[in-house]
């Protein structure tokens, strides 16, 4: 449909009950190779890796993290698995979770239910201060490269994974022309552990320099 047959009422609006999820960018060669290697790792079904791999075979799912559930009082397993799934932006919704649940029969252990929940992004601000530059370096370009490397490092995290300062420092130190003195990473002040069911994410406008 390109043109409505009748004029639309400007007063009419739509409010989504849940956030949109499932958008997926073109798959890079590195991601494809990692997914191909995962096939052999997941050949033995019923394992955590196999369940996570099975979830990512749903077209809209980019990340998944599974964990075995235990009884709080005794610490014994409940023979249940909790799995969080998200698209490439770290966002999930009920439709995405339902699609994953339907796909897992060939990956989960028989008789062991997998409770699938949609992951929610937990956005973080990353602040750099006192970054130095090699002689002759284009400082604007170096900052842009540090920003891109920071976003890539954060947004590669799986649901529930901890954002470690060391990963951010390593990403920035790998940028050509950048000199990262001790204390340059101001925020986050420590390793960031996301809340249950959340996935740490950032955006270019949340990466700042002072």
C-alpha positions in Angstrom: 0.0 0.0 0.0 1.5 3.3 -1.1 -1.6 5.7 -1.0 -4.7 5.3 1.2 -8.0 5.3 -0.7 -9.5 7.8 1.8 -7.9 10.6 3.8 -6.8 9.5 7.3 -8.3 11.2 10.3 -5.4 13.2 11.9 -7.0 12.6 15.4 -6.5 8.9 15.2 -3.4 7.5 16.9 -1.9 4.3 18.0 -0.2 3.5 21.3 1.9 0.3 21.3 1.5 -1.8 24.4 5.1 -3.1 24.1 8.3 -1.7 22.5 9.1 -2.8 19.0 11.7 -5.5 18.8 13.3 -7.8 16.2 15.1 -5.3 14.0 18.3 -6.9 12.7 21.1 -5.2 10.8 22.9 -7.0 8.0 25.0 -9.8 9.4 28.7 -9.2 9.3 31.3 -11.8 8.2 32.6 -12.1 11.8 29.1 -12.7 13.2 28.4 -15.2 10.5 31.6 -17.1 11.2 30.8 -17.1 15.0 27.3 -18.4 14.3 28.8 -21.1 12.0 31.2 -22.2 14.8 28.3 -22.3 17.2 26.6 -25.1 15.2 29.3 -27.6 16.1 29.4 -26.4 19.8 25.7 -26.9 20.0 25.6 -30.3 18.4 25.1 -31.9 21.8 21.6 -30.7 22.7 20.2 -29.9 26.1 23.3 -27.9 27.2 23.3 -24.2 28.0 25.3 -23.4 24.9 22.8 -25.4 22.7 19.8 -23.6 24.2 21.4 -20.2 23.6 22.4 -21.2 20.1 18.9 -22.4 19.4 17.4 -19.1 20.5 19.7 -17.2 18.1 18.4 -19.2 15.2 15.2 -17.2 15.4 15.7 -14.6 12.7 15.1 -11.5 14.9 17.2 -12.7 17.9 20.8 -11.5 18.1 21.7 -12.4 21.7 20.5 -14.9 24.3 21.6 -16.0 27.7 20.4 -19.1 29.6 20.8 -20.0 33.2 19.7 -22.9 35.3 17.3 -22.1 38.1 17.8 -23.2 41.7 15.6 -23.4 44.8 16.4 -20.4 47.0 16.2 -22.4 50.2 18.2 -25.6 49.4 20.3 -24.5 46.4 19.1 -27.6 44.5 18.2 -27.4 40.8 14.6 -26.9 39.9 15.1 -28.5 36.5 14.0 -25.3 34.8 15.9 -22.9 32.6 15.5 -19.1 32.4 16.5 -17.7 29.0 16.6 -14.0 28.1 16.5 -13.0 24.4 17.0 -9.7 22.6 17.5 -8.3 19.2 20.7 -6.5 18.1 19.6 -3.3 20.0 19.2 -5.3 23.2 15.4 -5.0 23.1 12.9 -7.8 23.4 9.2 -8.1 23.7 6.5 -10.8 24.2 6.3 -11.7 20.5 10.0 -12.2 20.3 10.0 -14.4 23.5 7.1 -16.5 22.1 9.0 -17.1 18.9 12.0 -18.3 20.8 10.0 -20.6 23.0 8.5 -22.2 20.0 11.9 -22.8 18.4 13.6 -24.6 21.4 12.0 -28.1 21.2 15.0 -29.3 19.2 17.6 -27.8 21.6 16.3 -28.1 25.2 16.5 -31.4 27.1 13.2 -33.3 27.0 11.1 -32.6 30.0 13.1 -29.5 31.1 11.1 -26.4 30.4 12.8 -23.2 29.2 11.1 -20.0 30.5 11.8 -17.4 27.8 11.8 -13.7 28.8 12.4 -10.6 26.7 15.5 -8.7 27.6 15.4 -4.9 28.2 18.2 -2.6 27.4 20.0 -0.8 30.4 21.7 2.2 28.9 25.0 3.4 30.2 26.9 6.7 29.8 30.6 6.4 29.1 32.8 9.4 29.8 36.4 9.8 28.7 38.6 12.6 30.2 42.2 13.6 29.5 42.7 11.5 26.4 45.9 12.3 24.6 46.8 12.0 21.0 49.8 10.9 19.0 51.8 13.6 17.1 50.1 14.5 13.9 46.9 12.7 14.7 43.5 14.1 13.7 42.0 14.5 17.1 38.4 14.7 15.8 38.8 11.4 13.9 40.5 9.8 16.9 37.6 10.8 19.2 35.1 9.4 16.6 37.1 6.1 16.5 37.2 5.9 20.3 33.4 6.5 20.4 32.8 3.8 17.8 35.0 1.3 19.5 33.3 2.1 22.8 29.8 1.5 21.4 30.9 -1.7 19.7 32.4 -3.0 23.0 29.3 -2.3 25.0 26.8 -3.5 22.5 28.5 -6.8 22.0 27.5 -7.8 25.5 24.9 -10.6 25.9 21.9 -10.2 28.2 23.0 -10.3 31.9 26.7 -9.9 31.0 28.8 -7.5 33.1 30.3 -4.4 31.4 33.9 -4.4 32.6 36.0 -1.2 32.6 38.9 -3.3 31.3 37.0 -4.0 28.1 36.3 -0.3 27.5 40.0 0.6 28.1 41.2 -2.2 25.8 38.8 -0.9 23.1 40.1 2.7 23.4 43.7 1.6 23.6 43.3 -0.2 20.3 42.4 3.0 18.4 45.2 4.3 16.3 46.5 7.7 17.4 44.9 7.5 20.9 46.9 7.6 24.1 44.8 6.5 27.1 46.4 7.6 30.4 45.5 6.0 33.6 42.2 7.5 35.0 40.9 8.5 31.5 37.8 6.4 31.9 35.6 8.5 34.2 32.3 6.7 33.8 31.3 4.1 34.6 33.3 4.3 37.8 33.3 0.5 38.2 32.2 -2.7 36.5 28.5 -2.5 35.7 26.3 -5.6 36.5 22.9 -5.2 34.8 19.7 -5.9 36.6 18.1 -9.3 36.1 16.7 -9.6 32.5 18.5 -6.5 31.2 21.3 -6.0 28.8 23.9 -3.2 28.9 23.8 -0.9 25.9 25.0 2.5 24.9 24.7 4.9 22.0 27.1 7.3 20.3 25.5 10.3 22.0 26.0 8.6 25.4 29.8 8.4 24.8 31.3 11.8 25.8 34.7 13.5 26.1 35.7 16.1 28.7 
